[in-house]
């Protein structure tokens, strides 16, 4: 039995991650187990998705179906977590809880950098919106997520004109 808390991975039914997190926290609060079960986390990442030129921000689960629990492993803490509704077991050989190594915890990179997604890709036809070229159509030449820009070959006066616009100023055209 260790006296320092370690991170353990708990497997849950799909879609039960938030409920499992809430239930474990409630039991910890009610039984005053803060010193034994110190943290419960659902690893998420910030995602910005551009759909029809409008940004939609949300948190996406990095490991759907899993919850991380930082606890001191004892028979009692094992029972609290294992008997939580929605929990199917601990991750480890033979369902024996195996703590994550320091290297694994560091590699998790929880909430490190936001993710941006767009509903178009290189080669797709788009319509420009919100610029002086409003309404013009073009073909996506390059997408620069880091700088939130897209390079487009816009058809102007019968010629292909390269231009760079913000990601949200390009709306994918359905062919």
DOMI-219644 format. One record per atom (N, C-alpha, C): residue in three letters; atom name; x, y, z. Coordinates in steps of 0.05 Angstrom, whole numbers, plus 32768, in hexadecimal, padded with zeros to 4 digits. Each point is the difference from the previous one (the first is absolute). Last residue first. Example, Ala and Ser with C-alpha at 12.3 -4.5 7.8 and 13.67 -1.06 7.14 Angstrom:
! residues 2
('SER'; 'N'; (8101; 7FD3; 808E))
('SER'; 'CA'; (8010; 8018; 8001))
('SER'; 'C'; (7FF1; 8016; 800E))
('ALA'; 'N'; (8006; 7F8D; 7FFF))
('ALA'; 'CA'; (7FEE; 8018; 8000))
('ALA'; 'C'; (8012; 8018; 8000))
***
This chain:
! residues 175
('UNK'; 'N'; (7E5A; 8197; 7BD1))
('UNK'; 'CA'; (8001; 7FFB; 7FE3))
('UNK'; 'C'; (7FE7; 7FF3; 7FF6))
('UNK'; 'N'; (8011; 8045; 8054))
('UNK'; 'CA'; (7FFA; 7FE4; 7FFB))
('UNK'; 'C'; (7FFE; 7FFC; 7FE2))
('UNK'; 'N'; (803C; 8049; 8038))
('UNK'; 'CA'; (7FEA; 7FFD; 7FEE))
('UNK'; 'C'; (7FFB; 7FE2; 7FFC))
('UNK'; 'N'; (802F; 803B; 8055))
('UNK'; 'CA'; (8002; 7FEA; 7FEC))
('UNK'; 'C'; (7FE7; 8000; 7FEF))
('UNK'; 'N'; (802C; 8057; 802F))
('UNK'; 'CA'; (7FE9; 7FEE; 8004))
('UNK'; 'C'; (8001; 7FEB; 7FEA))
('UNK'; 'N'; (8043; 8050; 8032))
('UNK'; 'CA'; (7FFD; 7FEC; 7FEB))
('UNK'; 'C'; (7FE9; 7FED; 8007))
('UNK'; 'N'; (8023; 8044; 803A))
('UNK'; 'CA'; (7FF6; 800F; 7FE9))
('UNK'; 'C'; (7FFD; 7FEE; 7FE8))
('UNK'; 'N'; (8025; 7FE7; 8057))
('UNK'; 'CA'; (7FE3; 8003; 8002))
('UNK'; 'C'; (7FF4; 800F; 7FE8))
('UNK'; 'N'; (8060; 7FF3; 8009))
('UNK'; 'CA'; (7FF2; 7FE6; 7FFD))
('UNK'; 'C'; (7FE2; 8003; 7FFF))
('UNK'; 'N'; (803A; 8052; 7FDD))
('UNK'; 'CA'; (7FFD; 7FF2; 801A))
('UNK'; 'C'; (7FF0; 7FE6; 7FFC))
('UNK'; 'N'; (8039; 8024; 7FAC))
('UNK'; 'CA'; (7FEA; 800A; 8011))
('UNK'; 'C'; (7FFF; 7FF0; 801A))
('UNK'; 'N'; (803E; 8017; 7F9E))
('UNK'; 'CA'; (8000; 7FF3; 801A))
('UNK'; 'C'; (7FEA; 800D; 8011))
('UNK'; 'N'; (8015; 7FEF; 7F8F))
('UNK'; 'CA'; (7FFB; 8012; 8016))
('UNK'; 'C'; (8000; 7FF1; 801B))
('UNK'; 'N'; (8013; 7FFA; 7F89))
('UNK'; 'CA'; (8005; 7FF6; 801B))
('UNK'; 'C'; (7FFA; 8015; 8016))
('UNK'; 'N'; (7FD4; 7FF1; 7F9C))
('UNK'; 'CA'; (800F; 8013; 8010))
('UNK'; 'C'; (8005; 7FF5; 801C))
('UNK'; 'N'; (7FE0; 7FE4; 7F94))
('UNK'; 'CA'; (8004; 7FF5; 801B))
('UNK'; 'C'; (8012; 8014; 800F))
('UNK'; 'N'; (7FBB; 801A; 7FAC))
('UNK'; 'CA'; (801C; 7FF9; 8008))
('UNK'; 'C'; (8000; 7FF5; 801C))
('UNK'; 'N'; (7FB3; 8026; 7FD1))
('UNK'; 'CA'; (800A; 7FEB; 7FEF))
('UNK'; 'C'; (801C; 7FF7; 8006))
('UNK'; 'N'; (7FD1; 8043; 8034))
('UNK'; 'CA'; (8002; 8009; 7FE4))
('UNK'; 'C'; (800E; 7FEC; 7FEE))
('UNK'; 'N'; (8008; 7FDE; 805C))
('UNK'; 'CA'; (7FF8; 801C; 7FFC))
('UNK'; 'C'; (8005; 8008; 7FE3))
('UNK'; 'N'; (8002; 7FA8; 804B))
('UNK'; 'CA'; (7FFA; 8006; 7FE4))
('UNK'; 'C'; (7FF6; 801D; 7FFE))
('UNK'; 'N'; (8044; 7FD3; 804C))
('UNK'; 'CA'; (7FE5; 800B; 7FFB))
('UNK'; 'C'; (7FFE; 8006; 7FE2))
('UNK'; 'N'; (803C; 7FC2; 8047))
('UNK'; 'CA'; (8002; 800A; 7FE5))
('UNK'; 'C'; (7FE3; 8009; 7FF8))
('UNK'; 'N'; (802D; 7FF9; 8067))
('UNK'; 'CA'; (7FEC; 7FF9; 7FED))
('UNK'; 'C'; (8007; 800B; 7FE4))
('UNK'; 'N'; (8024; 7FEA; 806D))
('UNK'; 'CA'; (8008; 800B; 7FE7))
('UNK'; 'C'; (7FED; 7FF5; 7FEA))
('UNK'; 'N'; (7FF5; 8011; 806F))
('UNK'; 'CA'; (7FFE; 7FED; 7FEA))
('UNK'; 'C'; (8007; 800F; 7FE6))
('UNK'; 'N'; (800E; 8007; 8076))
('UNK'; 'CA'; (7FFC; 800C; 7FE5))
('UNK'; 'C'; (7FFE; 7FEA; 7FEC))
('UNK'; 'N'; (801A; 8003; 8064))
('UNK'; 'CA'; (7FE3; 8002; 7FFB))
('UNK'; 'C'; (7FFA; 800E; 7FE5))
('UNK'; 'N'; (8056; 7FE3; 802A))
('UNK'; 'CA'; (7FFA; 801D; 7FFD))
('UNK'; 'C'; (7FE3; 8005; 7FF9))
('UNK'; 'N'; (801B; 7FA6; 800E))
('UNK'; 'CA'; (800F; 800E; 8014))
('UNK'; 'C'; (7FFA; 801E; 8000))
('UNK'; 'N'; (7FDE; 7FC5; 7FBD))
('UNK'; 'CA'; (7FF0; 7FFF; 8019))
('UNK'; 'C'; (800E; 8011; 8016))
('UNK'; 'N'; (8001; 7FFE; 7F93))
('UNK'; 'CA'; (8014; 8006; 8015))
('UNK'; 'C'; (7FF0; 8002; 801B))
('UNK'; 'N'; (7FF3; 7FD8; 7F94))
('UNK'; 'CA'; (7FF3; 8006; 801A))
('UNK'; 'C'; (8015; 8003; 8015))
('UNK'; 'N'; (7FF6; 8005; 7F8B))
('UNK'; 'CA'; (8010; 7FF9; 8018))
('UNK'; 'C'; (7FF0; 8009; 8019))
('UNK'; 'N'; (7FD9; 8001; 7FA8))
('UNK'; 'CA'; (801B; 7FF9; 7FF8))
('UNK'; 'C'; (8010; 7FF6; 8018))
('UNK'; 'N'; (7F93; 800A; 7FE0))
('UNK'; 'CA'; (8012; 8001; 8016))
('UNK'; 'C'; (801B; 7FF6; 7FF7))
('UNK'; 'N'; (7FB7; 8031; 7FC0))
('UNK'; 'CA'; (8009; 7FE5; 8008))
('UNK'; 'C'; (8015; 8003; 8016))
('UNK'; 'N'; (7FA7; 8043; 7FE2))
('UNK'; 'CA'; (801C; 7FF9; 7FFB))
('UNK'; 'C'; (8006; 7FE3; 8009))
('UNK'; 'N'; (7FB1; 805B; 7FF1))
('UNK'; 'CA'; (8006; 7FE4; 8006))
('UNK'; 'C'; (801D; 7FFA; 7FF9))
('UNK'; 'N'; (7FC2; 805D; 8020))
('UNK'; 'CA'; (8011; 7FF3; 7FEC))
('UNK'; 'C'; (8005; 7FE3; 8009))
('UNK'; 'N'; (7FCF; 803D; 8037))
('UNK'; 'CA'; (7FF1; 7FF3; 7FEB))
('UNK'; 'C'; (8011; 7FF3; 7FEB))
('UNK'; 'N'; (802B; 804F; 8038))
('UNK'; 'CA'; (7FE8; 7FF1; 8009))
('UNK'; 'C'; (7FF1; 7FF5; 7FE8))
('UNK'; 'N'; (8056; 8034; 800D))
('UNK'; 'CA'; (7FFB; 7FEC; 7FEB))
('UNK'; 'C'; (7FE7; 7FEF; 8007))
('UNK'; 'N'; (8023; 8041; 803C))
('UNK'; 'CA'; (7FF9; 800F; 7FE8))
('UNK'; 'C'; (7FFA; 7FEE; 7FE8))
('UNK'; 'N'; (7FED; 7FD3; 805D))
('UNK'; 'CA'; (8017; 8010; 7FF7))
('UNK'; 'C'; (7FF7; 8011; 7FE8))
('UNK'; 'N'; (7FC9; 7FBC; 8030))
('UNK'; 'CA'; (800A; 8013; 8013))
('UNK'; 'C'; (8019; 800F; 7FF8))
('UNK'; 'N'; (7FF0; 7FA3; 7FCF))
('UNK'; 'CA'; (7FEC; 8010; 800E))
('UNK'; 'C'; (800D; 8013; 8013))
('UNK'; 'N'; (800F; 7FB3; 7FA7))
('UNK'; 'CA'; (800C; 8014; 8012))
('UNK'; 'C'; (7FE9; 8011; 800C))
('UNK'; 'N'; (7FFF; 7F97; 7FDC))
('UNK'; 'CA'; (7FF6; 801B; 7FFA))
('UNK'; 'C'; (800C; 8013; 8015))
('UNK'; 'N'; (8026; 7F9C; 7FD5))
('UNK'; 'CA'; (7FF4; 800F; 8016))
('UNK'; 'C'; (7FF5; 801A; 7FF5))
('UNK'; 'N'; (8028; 7F95; 7FE4))
('UNK'; 'CA'; (7FF6; 801A; 7FF7))
('UNK'; 'C'; (7FF2; 800E; 8017))
('UNK'; 'N'; (8054; 7FB5; 8007))
('UNK'; 'CA'; (7FE3; 8005; 8001))
('UNK'; 'C'; (7FF9; 801C; 7FF5))
('UNK'; 'N'; (805B; 7FDF; 800A))
('UNK'; 'CA'; (7FF3; 7FF6; 7FE8))
('UNK'; 'C'; (7FE2; 8005; 8000))
('UNK'; 'N'; (8031; 7FF8; 805D))
('UNK'; 'CA'; (800E; 8009; 7FE8))
('UNK'; 'C'; (7FF2; 7FF3; 7FE8))
('UNK'; 'N'; (7FBE; 8006; 804F))
('UNK'; 'CA'; (801C; 7FF8; 7FFE))
('UNK'; 'C'; (800C; 800A; 7FE6))
('UNK'; 'N'; (7FA7; 8010; 804E))
('UNK'; 'CA'; (800A; 7FFF; 7FE5))
('UNK'; 'C'; (801D; 7FF8; 8000))
('UNK'; 'N'; (7FCA; 8014; 804F))
('UNK'; 'CA'; (7FF0; 7FEC; 7FF1))
('UNK'; 'C'; (8007; 7FFF; 7FE2))
('UNK'; 'N'; (803F; 8015; 805D))
('UNK'; 'CA'; (7FEF; 800D; 7FEC))
('UNK'; 'C'; (7FF1; 7FEB; 7FF0))
('UNK'; 'N'; (8037; 800F; 8067))
('UNK'; 'CA'; (7FF9; 7FEF; 7FE9))
('UNK'; 'C'; (7FEE; 8010; 7FEE))
('UNK'; 'N'; (804B; 8009; 8059))
('UNK'; 'CA'; (7FEE; 800D; 7FED))
('UNK'; 'C'; (7FFA; 7FED; 7FE9))
('UNK'; 'N'; (8026; 7FFF; 806E))
('UNK'; 'CA'; (7FFF; 7FF4; 7FE6))
('UNK'; 'C'; (7FEC; 800E; 7FEF))
('UNK'; 'N'; (8042; 801C; 805B))
('UNK'; 'CA'; (7FE5; 7FFD; 7FF4))
('UNK'; 'C'; (8003; 7FF4; 7FE4))
('UNK'; 'N'; (8047; 7FEA; 804E))
('UNK'; 'CA'; (7FFB; 8014; 7FEC))
('UNK'; 'C'; (7FE4; 7FFB; 7FF3))
('UNK'; 'N'; (8013; 7FD5; 8055))
('UNK'; 'CA'; (8019; 800F; 7FFA))
('UNK'; 'C'; (7FFB; 8015; 7FEA))
('UNK'; 'N'; (7FC8; 7FBB; 8039))
('UNK'; 'CA'; (7FFA; 801C; 7FFA))
('UNK'; 'C'; (8018; 8010; 7FF9))
('UNK'; 'N'; (801F; 7FA7; 801F))
('UNK'; 'CA'; (7FE4; 8007; 8003))
('UNK'; 'C'; (7FFD; 801E; 7FFD))
('UNK'; 'N'; (804C; 7FB9; 7FF6))
('UNK'; 'CA'; (7FFD; 801A; 7FF3))
('UNK'; 'C'; (7FE4; 800B; 8001))
('UNK'; 'N'; (8032; 7FA7; 8015))
('UNK'; 'CA'; (7FE4; 8005; 7FFC))
('UNK'; 'C'; (7FFA; 801B; 7FF3))
('UNK'; 'N'; (8057; 7FDD; 801F))
('UNK'; 'CA'; (7FFA; 7FFE; 7FE4))
('UNK'; 'C'; (7FE2; 8005; 7FFA))
('UNK'; 'N'; (8022; 7FFD; 8059))
('UNK'; 'CA'; (800B; 8017; 7FF3))
('UNK'; 'C'; (7FF8; 8000; 7FE2))
('UNK'; 'N'; (7FEA; 7FB5; 8033))
('UNK'; 'CA'; (7FF0; 8017; 800A))
('UNK'; 'C'; (8009; 8019; 7FF1))
('UNK'; 'N'; (8031; 7FB2; 7FF0))
('UNK'; 'CA'; (7FE5; 7FFE; 7FF4))
('UNK'; 'C'; (7FEF; 8018; 8008))
('UNK'; 'N'; (8055; 7FF7; 8028))
('UNK'; 'CA'; (8003; 8006; 7FE3))
('UNK'; 'C'; (7FE5; 8000; 7FF2))
('UNK'; 'N'; (8005; 7FE5; 805A))
('UNK'; 'CA'; (8003; 801E; 7FFE))
('UNK'; 'C'; (8002; 8008; 7FE3))
('UNK'; 'N'; (7FCA; 7FA7; 800F))
('UNK'; 'CA'; (801C; 8009; 8007))
('UNK'; 'C'; (8000; 801E; 7FFD))
('UNK'; 'N'; (7FA7; 7FC8; 801A))
('UNK'; 'CA'; (800E; 800B; 7FE9))
('UNK'; 'C'; (801C; 8009; 800A))
('UNK'; 'N'; (7FCA; 7FAF; 8031))
('UNK'; 'CA'; (8003; 801D; 7FFF))
('UNK'; 'C'; (800F; 8008; 7FE7))
('UNK'; 'N'; (7FBF; 7FAB; 8010))
('UNK'; 'CA'; (801C; 8005; 7FFB))
('UNK'; 'C'; (8003; 801E; 7FFD))
('UNK'; 'N'; (7FB2; 7FB3; 8026))
('UNK'; 'CA'; (8008; 801B; 7FFA))
('UNK'; 'C'; (801E; 8003; 7FFE))
('UNK'; 'N'; (7FCA; 7FA8; 7FE5))
('UNK'; 'CA'; (800E; 800A; 8018))
('UNK'; 'C'; (8009; 801C; 7FFA))
('UNK'; 'N'; (7FD3; 7FC3; 7FC1))
('UNK'; 'CA'; (7FF0; 8015; 800D))
('UNK'; 'C'; (800C; 8009; 801B))
('UNK'; 'N'; (802D; 7FC6; 7FC2))
('UNK'; 'CA'; (7FEC; 7FF1; 8010))
('UNK'; 'C'; (7FEF; 8014; 8011))
('UNK'; 'N'; (804D; 8034; 7FDC))
('UNK'; 'CA'; (7FFE; 7FE3; 7FFB))
('UNK'; 'C'; (7FED; 7FF2; 8013))
('UNK'; 'N'; (7FEB; 8066; 7FEB))
('UNK'; 'CA'; (8018; 7FF2; 800A))
('UNK'; 'C'; (7FFD; 7FE2; 7FFB))
('UNK'; 'N'; (7FBA; 8058; 800D))
('UNK'; 'CA'; (8011; 7FF7; 7FEB))
('UNK'; 'C'; (801A; 7FF5; 800C))
('UNK'; 'N'; (7F9C; 7FFF; 802F))
('UNK'; 'CA'; (8019; 800F; 7FFE))
('UNK'; 'C'; (800F; 7FF6; 7FE8))
('UNK'; 'N'; (7F92; 7FFC; 8005))
('UNK'; 'CA'; (8018; 7FF5; 800C))
('UNK'; 'C'; (8018; 8013; 7FFD))
('UNK'; 'N'; (7FA2; 8010; 7FEA))
('UNK'; 'CA'; (8002; 7FE4; 7FF9))
('UNK'; 'C'; (8019; 7FF3; 800B))
('UNK'; 'N'; (7FB9; 8058; 8019))
('UNK'; 'CA'; (801C; 7FF6; 7FFE))
('UNK'; 'C'; (8000; 7FE3; 7FF9))
('UNK'; 'N'; (7FAE; 8030; 8010))
('UNK'; 'CA'; (800C; 8007; 7FE6))
('UNK'; 'C'; (801D; 7FF7; 7FFD))
('UNK'; 'N'; (7FDA; 800F; 8062))
('UNK'; 'CA'; (7FEF; 7FF9; 7FE9))
('UNK'; 'C'; (800C; 800B; 7FE6))
('UNK'; 'N'; (803C; 7FE4; 8055))
('UNK'; 'CA'; (7FF2; 8018; 7FF6))
('UNK'; 'C'; (7FF0; 7FF7; 7FE7))
('UNK'; 'N'; (803E; 7FC8; 8034))
('UNK'; 'CA'; (7FE3; 7FFD; 8004))
('UNK'; 'C'; (7FF0; 8019; 7FF7))
('UNK'; 'N'; (8061; 7FFD; 7FFB))
('UNK'; 'CA'; (7FF6; 7FE9; 7FF1))
('UNK'; 'C'; (7FE2; 7FFD; 8002))
('UNK'; 'N'; (802D; 8044; 8033))
('UNK'; 'CA'; (8001; 8005; 7FE3))
('UNK'; 'C'; (7FF3; 7FE9; 7FF0))
('UNK'; 'N'; (8006; 7FF6; 805E))
('UNK'; 'CA'; (7FF0; 8019; 7FFA))
('UNK'; 'C'; (7FFF; 8004; 7FE2))
('UNK'; 'N'; (8037; 7FBA; 801F))
('UNK'; 'CA'; (7FE3; 7FFA; 8002))
('UNK'; 'C'; (7FEF; 8018; 7FF9))
('UNK'; 'N'; (805E; 800B; 8005))
('UNK'; 'CA'; (7FF9; 7FEF; 7FEA))
('UNK'; 'C'; (7FE2; 7FFA; 7FFF))
('UNK'; 'N'; (8022; 802E; 8049))
('UNK'; 'CA'; (7FFE; 8012; 7FE9))
('UNK'; 'C'; (7FFA; 7FEF; 7FE7))
('UNK'; 'N'; (800B; 7FCF; 8050))
('UNK'; 'CA'; (7FE9; 8012; 8002))
('UNK'; 'C'; (7FFE; 8012; 7FE7))
('UNK'; 'N'; (804A; 7FC5; 800A))
('UNK'; 'CA'; (7FE8; 7FF1; 7FFB))
('UNK'; 'C'; (7FE7; 8012; 8000))
('UNK'; 'N'; (8056; 8033; 7FE5))
('UNK'; 'CA'; (7FFA; 7FEE; 8017))
('UNK'; 'C'; (7FE8; 7FF0; 7FF9))
('UNK'; 'N'; (8046; 8050; 7FD2))
('UNK'; 'CA'; (7FF3; 7FE6; 7FFC))
('UNK'; 'C'; (7FFE; 7FF0; 801A))
('UNK'; 'N'; (8000; 806B; 7FE9))
('UNK'; 'CA'; (8011; 7FED; 800E))
('UNK'; 'C'; (7FF2; 7FE6; 7FFF))
('UNK'; 'N'; (7FF0; 804B; 7FB2))
('UNK'; 'CA'; (7FF9; 7FF6; 801B))
('UNK'; 'C'; (8016; 7FF0; 800C))
('UNK'; 'N'; (7FD5; 8037; 7FA5))
('UNK'; 'CA'; (8019; 8002; 800F))
('UNK'; 'C'; (7FF9; 7FF8; 801C))
('UNK'; 'N'; (7FD1; 7FEC; 7F9C))
('UNK'; 'CA'; (7FFC; 8004; 801C))
('UNK'; 'C'; (801B; 8001; 800E))
('UNK'; 'N'; (7FCB; 8007; 7F97))
('UNK'; 'CA'; (8019; 7FFE; 800F))
('UNK'; 'C'; (7FFA; 8007; 801E))
('UNK'; 'N'; (7FC3; 7FD5; 7FAA))
('UNK'; 'CA'; (8002; 8016; 8014))
('UNK'; 'C'; (801A; 7FFB; 800F))
('UNK'; 'N'; (7FCB; 7FDC; 7F9C))
('UNK'; 'CA'; (8014; 7FFE; 8016))
('UNK'; 'C'; (7FFF; 8019; 8011))
('UNK'; 'N'; (7FCD; 7FF1; 7FAD))
('UNK'; 'CA'; (7FFD; 7FE7; 800F))
('UNK'; 'C'; (8013; 7FFD; 8017))
('UNK'; 'N'; (801F; 803F; 7FB2))
('UNK'; 'CA'; (7FE4; 7FFA; 8006))
('UNK'; 'C'; (7FFE; 7FE5; 800E))
('UNK'; 'N'; (804F; 8046; 7FF5))
('UNK'; 'CA'; (7FFE; 7FE3; 8003))
('UNK'; 'C'; (7FE3; 7FF9; 8007))
('UNK'; 'N'; (8013; 8059; 7FED))
('UNK'; 'CA'; (8017; 7FF5; 7FF3))
('UNK'; 'C'; (7FFF; 7FE1; 8000))
('UNK'; 'N'; (7FAD; 804A; 7FFE))
('UNK'; 'CA'; (800E; 7FEC; 8012))
('UNK'; 'C'; (8017; 7FF4; 7FF0))
('UNK'; 'N'; (7FDA; 8064; 7FEF))
('UNK'; 'CA'; (7FFE; 7FE4; 7FF6))
('UNK'; 'C'; (800F; 7FEE; 8013))
('UNK'; 'N'; (7FCE; 8068; 7FFF))
('UNK'; 'CA'; (8015; 7FEF; 800C))
('UNK'; 'C'; (7FFB; 7FE3; 7FF7))
('UNK'; 'N'; (7FE7; 8060; 7FCA))
('UNK'; 'CA'; (7FF7; 7FEC; 8013))
('UNK'; 'C'; (8017; 7FF1; 800B))
('UNK'; 'N'; (7FDA; 8056; 7FB7))
('UNK'; 'CA'; (8015; 7FF7; 8013))
('UNK'; 'C'; (7FF3; 7FEB; 8013))
('UNK'; 'N'; (7FF2; 802F; 7F9A))
('UNK'; 'CA'; (7FF1; 7FF2; 8015))
('UNK'; 'C'; (8016; 7FF4; 8012))
('UNK'; 'N'; (7FF5; 8050; 7FAB))
('UNK'; 'CA'; (8010; 7FF0; 8013))
('UNK'; 'C'; (7FEE; 7FF3; 8015))
('UNK'; 'N'; (7FE9; 8019; 7F96))
('UNK'; 'CA'; (7FFB; 8008; 801C))
('UNK'; 'C'; (8010; 7FEF; 8013))
('UNK'; 'N'; (7FFA; 7FF6; 7F9E))
('UNK'; 'CA'; (800D; 801A; 8006))
('UNK'; 'C'; (7FFC; 8009; 801D))
('UNK'; 'N'; (7FE0; 7FAB; 7FDE))
('UNK'; 'CA'; (7FF2; 8015; 7FF2))
('UNK'; 'C'; (800B; 801C; 8008))
('UNK'; 'N'; (8029; 7FC4; 803D))
('UNK'; 'CA'; (7FEB; 7FF3; 7FF0))
('UNK'; 'C'; (7FF0; 8017; 7FF4))
('UNK'; 'N'; (805F; 7FEC; 803C))
('UNK'; 'CA'; (7FF3; 8013; 7FF0))
('UNK'; 'C'; (7FED; 7FF2; 7FED))
('UNK'; 'N'; (802D; 7FEC; 8066))
('UNK'; 'CA'; (7FF9; 7FF5; 7FE6))
('UNK'; 'C'; (7FF2; 8016; 7FF0))
('UNK'; 'N'; (8043; 7FF0; 805B))
('UNK'; 'CA'; (7FF0; 8014; 7FF2))
('UNK'; 'C'; (7FFB; 7FF4; 7FE4))
('UNK'; 'N'; (801E; 7FD6; 8066))
('UNK'; 'CA'; (7FFE; 7FFD; 7FE4))
('UNK'; 'C'; (7FEF; 8018; 7FF5))
('UNK'; 'N'; (803A; 7FD8; 805E))
('UNK'; 'CA'; (7FEF; 8015; 7FF4))
('UNK'; 'C'; (8001; 7FFE; 7FE2))
('UNK'; 'N'; (800C; 7FAC; 8046))
('UNK'; 'CA'; (800F; 8014; 7FF1))
('UNK'; 'C'; (7FEC; 8014; 7FF4))
('UNK'; 'N'; (8006; 7FB2; 8058))
('UNK'; 'CA'; (7FF3; 800C; 7FE9))
('UNK'; 'C'; (8013; 8013; 7FF2))
('UNK'; 'N'; (7FF7; 7FAD; 8053))
('UNK'; 'CA'; (8012; 800F; 7FEF))
('UNK'; 'C'; (7FF0; 800B; 7FE7))
('UNK'; 'N'; (7FDD; 7FED; 8063))
('UNK'; 'CA'; (7FFA; 7FF5; 7FE5))
('UNK'; 'C'; (8012; 8010; 7FEE))
('UNK'; 'N'; (8007; 7FEB; 8070))
('UNK'; 'CA'; (8002; 8010; 7FE8))
('UNK'; 'C'; (7FF8; 7FF1; 7FE7))
('UNK'; 'N'; (800C; 8008; 8075))
('UNK'; 'CA'; (7FF2; 7FF0; 7FEC))
('UNK'; 'C'; (7FFF; 8012; 7FE7))
('UNK'; 'N'; (803B; 7FFB; 8066))
('UNK'; 'CA'; (7FF6; 800D; 7FE7))
('UNK'; 'C'; (7FF2; 7FEC; 7FEE))
('UNK'; 'N'; (801D; 7FE9; 805B))
('UNK'; 'CA'; (8007; 801D; 7FFF))
('UNK'; 'C'; (7FF5; 800E; 7FE7))
('UNK'; 'N'; (7FF3; 7FAB; 8048))
('UNK'; 'CA'; (7FFA; 8004; 7FE3))
('UNK'; 'C'; (8001; 801E; 7FFB))
('UNK'; 'N'; (801C; 7FEA; 8055))
('UNK'; 'CA'; (8004; 7FE6; 7FF3))
('UNK'; 'C'; (7FFC; 8002; 7FE1))
('UNK'; 'N'; (7FF1; 804A; 803D))
('UNK'; 'CA'; (801D; 7FF9; 8003))
('UNK'; 'C'; (8006; 7FE6; 7FF1))
('UNK'; 'N'; (7FA6; 8020; 8004))
('UNK'; 'CA'; (8011; 8012; 7FF0))
('UNK'; 'C'; (801D; 7FF9; 8001))
('UNK'; 'N'; (7FA8; 7FDA; 8025))
('UNK'; 'CA'; (8016; 7FF0; 7FF6))
('UNK'; 'C'; (8014; 8011; 7FF0))
('UNK'; 'N'; (7FA2; 8008; 8032))
('UNK'; 'CA'; (8018; 800F; 8007))
('UNK'; 'C'; (801A; 7FF0; 7FFA))
('UNK'; 'N'; (7FA0; 7FEC; 7FEC))
('UNK'; 'CA'; (8010; 7FEF; 8012))
('UNK'; 'C'; (801A; 800D; 800A))
('UNK'; 'N'; (7FC4; 802E; 7FC3))
('UNK'; 'CA'; (7FEF; 7FF5; 8015))
('UNK'; 'C'; (8010; 7FF0; 8015))
('UNK'; 'N'; (802D; 8022; 7FB2))
('UNK'; 'CA'; (7FF6; 8016; 8011))
('UNK'; 'C'; (7FF0; 7FF5; 8018))
('UNK'; 'N'; (801D; 7FC3; 7FBF))
('UNK'; 'CA'; (8018; 800B; 800E))
('UNK'; 'C'; (7FF7; 8016; 8013))
('UNK'; 'N'; (7FBE; 7FDD; 7FC8))
('UNK'; 'CA'; (8007; 7FED; 8015))
('UNK'; 'C'; (8019; 800A; 8010))
('UNK'; 'N'; (7FE6; 8033; 7FB5))
('UNK'; 'CA'; (7FEB; 8001; 8015))
('UNK'; 'C'; (8006; 7FED; 8017))
('UNK'; 'N'; (8038; 7FFF; 7FB3))
('UNK'; 'CA'; (8004; 8019; 8010))
('UNK'; 'C'; (7FEC; 8002; 8016))
('UNK'; 'N'; (7FF5; 7FBA; 7FC4))
('UNK'; 'CA'; (8018; 7FFB; 8010))
('UNK'; 'C'; (8005; 8018; 8012))
('UNK'; 'N'; (7FBA; 8008; 7FC2))
('UNK'; 'CA'; (7FF9; 7FEC; 8015))
('UNK'; 'C'; (8018; 7FFB; 8012))
('UNK'; 'N'; (800B; 8038; 7FB3))
('UNK'; 'CA'; (7FEF; 800C; 8014))
('UNK'; 'C'; (7FFB; 7FEE; 8018))
('UNK'; 'N'; (802F; 7FDD; 7FB6))
('UNK'; 'CA'; (8010; 8015; 800D))
('UNK'; 'C'; (7FF0; 800D; 8017))
('UNK'; 'N'; (7FD3; 7FC3; 7FC9))
('UNK'; 'CA'; (8013; 7FF2; 8011))
('UNK'; 'C'; (8011; 8014; 8010))
('UNK'; 'N'; (7FC6; 8022; 7FBF))
('UNK'; 'CA'; (7FF0; 7FF6; 8016))
('UNK'; 'C'; (8013; 7FF2; 8014))
('UNK'; 'N'; (8025; 801E; 7FAF))
('UNK'; 'CA'; (7FF9; 8017; 8011))
('UNK'; 'C'; (7FF1; 7FF6; 8019))
('UNK'; 'N'; (8017; 7FBE; 7FBE))
('UNK'; 'CA'; (8017; 800C; 800C))
('UNK'; 'C'; (7FF9; 8016; 8014))
('UNK'; 'N'; (7FC9; 7FC3; 7FC5))
('UNK'; 'CA'; (7FFC; 8002; 801D))
('UNK'; 'C'; (8017; 800F; 800E))
('UNK'; 'N'; (7FF8; 7FE5; 7F9F))
('UNK'; 'CA'; (7FEE; 8015; 8007))
('UNK'; 'C'; (7FFB; 8005; 801E))
('UNK'; 'N'; (8022; 7FA1; 7FE6))
('UNK'; 'CA'; (8001; 8016; 7FED))
('UNK'; 'C'; (7FEB; 8016; 8007))
('UNK'; 'N'; (8027; 7FC3; 804E))
('UNK'; 'CA'; (7FEE; 7FFC; 7FE9))
('UNK'; 'C'; (8002; 8019; 7FEF))
('UNK'; 'N'; (8057; 7FF2; 8036))
('UNK'; 'CA'; (7FE4; 8004; 8005))
('UNK'; 'C'; (7FEF; 7FF7; 7FE8))
('UNK'; 'N'; (806A; 7FF7; 8035))
('UNK'; 'CA'; (7FF0; 7FFC; 7FE8))
('UNK'; 'C'; (7FE3; 8003; 8007))
('UNK'; 'N'; (805F; 8029; 802C))
('UNK'; 'CA'; (7FE7; 7FF1; 8006))
('UNK'; 'C'; (7FF0; 7FFE; 7FE6))
('UNK'; 'N'; (806B; 8014; 8025))
('UNK'; 'CA'; (7FED; 8003; 7FEB))
('UNK'; 'C'; (7FE8; 7FEE; 8005))
('UNK'; 'N'; (804C; 8035; 8043))
('UNK'; 'CA'; (7FF6; 7FE7; 7FF6))
('UNK'; 'C'; (7FEC; 8006; 7FEA))
('UNK'; 'N'; (8055; 8034; 803D))
('UNK'; 'CA'; (7FEA; 8001; 7FED))
('UNK'; 'C'; (7FF9; 7FE4; 7FF6))
('UNK'; 'N'; (8029; 801A; 8064))
('UNK'; 'CA'; (8008; 7FFB; 7FE5))
('UNK'; 'C'; (7FE7; 8002; 7FEE))
('UNK'; 'N'; (8025; 801C; 806C))
('UNK'; 'CA'; (7FEB; 7FFC; 7FEC))
('UNK'; 'C'; (800C; 7FFD; 7FE5))
('UNK'; 'N'; (8030; 7FE2; 805D))
('UNK'; 'CA'; (7FFE; 8017; 7FEF))
('UNK'; 'C'; (7FEB; 7FF9; 7FEA))
('UNK'; 'N'; (801C; 7FC2; 8043))
('UNK'; 'CA'; (7FF4; 8016; 800E))
('UNK'; 'C'; (8000; 8019; 7FEF))
('UNK'; 'N'; (7FF9; 7F8F; 7FEB))
('UNK'; 'CA'; (8010; 8018; 7FFE))
('UNK'; 'C'; (7FF3; 8017; 8010))
('UNK'; 'N'; (8001; 7F8E; 8005))
('UNK'; 'CA'; (7FEF; 8018; 8000))
('UNK'; 'C'; (8012; 8019; 8000))
***
